[in-house]
Amino acid sequence: MMNFRNKVVVVTGAGFPNGIGAGIARCFARENARVIITDLKGAPLDQTADGNDERK
């Protein structure tokens, strides 16, 4: 994948920690992007942002 250093990525639908949006956000974060995550549900975003999901 590409290096996204100094890039900002907005990922929508990242509220479910084991979902596609959260997975995409993790991929961009591994590529050094600054990731903004959003979803209609607020509480699960904390888990996604912290990386606390069951797939670890």
Buried (B, 14 or more C-beta within 10 A) or exposed (E): EEEBEEEEBEBEBBBBBEBEBBBBBBBBBEBEBEBEBBBEEEEBBEBBBEEEBEEE
